[in-house]
Amino acid sequence: MKALKTVLVVLGVLCFLSSAPATVLPWSGVVRGLEALGLQAPVGDAFVIYCVRLSSLAFALIGIFFLILATDPLRYRPMLVLAVCGLWLMAAAALVTGWLAQMQPRWYLGDFAACLIAAVLLLVFWPRQVEPAVPQ
């Protein structure tokens, strides 16, 4: 159980910290951050800024979701199914979208691998059903 909680906390912190700054930084800071990663900065069109900020906020909320799951994985066991399925879906979306957009493979393959590894770790450390003690 401790390993599962650790995986969930790491996922939550990484999701939150990797995306939350883009929701509050000025657009010039977001552009500098993308350029520092070697990515081409998107056009500063109002719609693009809106989409980047909303998707960053959604990803930060996914991080908070993982942190909530880490508080009591047995209690939130049905939500772990959602987490694993969501990670599989994100892995597939990263792979297909990155390939179709003709991105550098290191970016979309990195996201694909990270989501796939996270889903496998959640399954490996899945909480086992604890048998209740039989009164004698």
Contacts in CASP RR format, 6 or more apart in sequence:
PFRMAT RR
TARGET T0000
AUTHOR 0000-0000-0000
METHOD contacts of the structure
MODEL  1
MKALKTVLVVLGVLCFLSSAPATVLPWSGVVRGLEALGLQAPVGDAFVIY
CVRLSSLAFALIGIFFLILATDPLRYRPMLVLAVCGLWLMAAAALVTGWL
AQMQPRWYLGDFAACLIAAVLLLVFWPRQVEPAVPQ
1 73 0 8 1.000
1 74 0 8 1.000
1 125 0 8 1.000
1 127 0 8 1.000
3 125 0 8 1.000
4 73 0 8 1.000
4 122 0 8 1.000
4 125 0 8 1.000
4 126 0 8 1.000
4 127 0 8 1.000
5 70 0 8 1.000
5 73 0 8 1.000
7 118 0 8 1.000
7 121 0 8 1.000
7 122 0 8 1.000
7 125 0 8 1.000
8 66 0 8 1.000
8 67 0 8 1.000
8 69 0 8 1.000
8 70 0 8 1.000
8 73 0 8 1.000
8 122 0 8 1.000
9 66 0 8 1.000
9 67 0 8 1.000
9 70 0 8 1.000
11 63 0 8 1.000
11 66 0 8 1.000
11 118 0 8 1.000
12 62 0 8 1.000
12 63 0 8 1.000
12 64 0 8 1.000
12 65 0 8 1.000
12 66 0 8 1.000
12 67 0 8 1.000
12 70 0 8 1.000
13 63 0 8 1.000
13 67 0 8 1.000
14 63 0 8 1.000
15 59 0 8 1.000
15 60 0 8 1.000
15 62 0 8 1.000
15 63 0 8 1.000
15 66 0 8 1.000
16 60 0 8 1.000
16 63 0 8 1.000
16 64 0 8 1.000
16 67 0 8 1.000
18 59 0 8 1.000
19 55 0 8 1.000
19 56 0 8 1.000
19 57 0 8 1.000
19 59 0 8 1.000
19 60 0 8 1.000
20 56 0 8 1.000
20 57 0 8 1.000
20 60 0 8 1.000
21 56 0 8 1.000
22 30 0 8 1.000
22 52 0 8 1.000
22 53 0 8 1.000
22 56 0 8 1.000
23 53 0 8 1.000
23 56 0 8 1.000
23 57 0 8 1.000
23 60 0 8 1.000
27 44 0 8 1.000
27 49 0 8 1.000
30 41 0 8 1.000
30 52 0 8 1.000
31 41 0 8 1.000
31 44 0 8 1.000
34 40 0 8 1.000
34 41 0 8 1.000
34 42 0 8 1.000
35 41 0 8 1.000
39 107 0 8 1.000
42 48 0 8 1.000
42 52 0 8 1.000
65 79 0 8 1.000
65 83 0 8 1.000
66 83 0 8 1.000
68 76 0 8 1.000
69 76 0 8 1.000
69 79 0 8 1.000
69 80 0 8 1.000
69 83 0 8 1.000
73 80 0 8 1.000
73 127 0 8 1.000
74 127 0 8 1.000
77 127 0 8 1.000
80 122 0 8 1.000
80 126 0 8 1.000
80 127 0 8 1.000
83 122 0 8 1.000
84 119 0 8 1.000
84 122 0 8 1.000
84 123 0 8 1.000
86 119 0 8 1.000
87 115 0 8 1.000
87 116 0 8 1.000
87 118 0 8 1.000
87 119 0 8 1.000
87 122 0 8 1.000
88 115 0 8 1.000
88 116 0 8 1.000
88 119 0 8 1.000
90 111 0 8 1.000
90 115 0 8 1.000
91 111 0 8 1.000
91 112 0 8 1.000
91 115 0 8 1.000
91 116 0 8 1.000
91 119 0 8 1.000
94 108 0 8 1.000
94 110 0 8 1.000
94 111 0 8 1.000
94 112 0 8 1.000
94 115 0 8 1.000
95 108 0 8 1.000
95 109 0 8 1.000
95 112 0 8 1.000
97 108 0 8 1.000
98 107 0 8 1.000
98 108 0 8 1.000
99 108 0 8 1.000
101 108 0 8 1.000
END
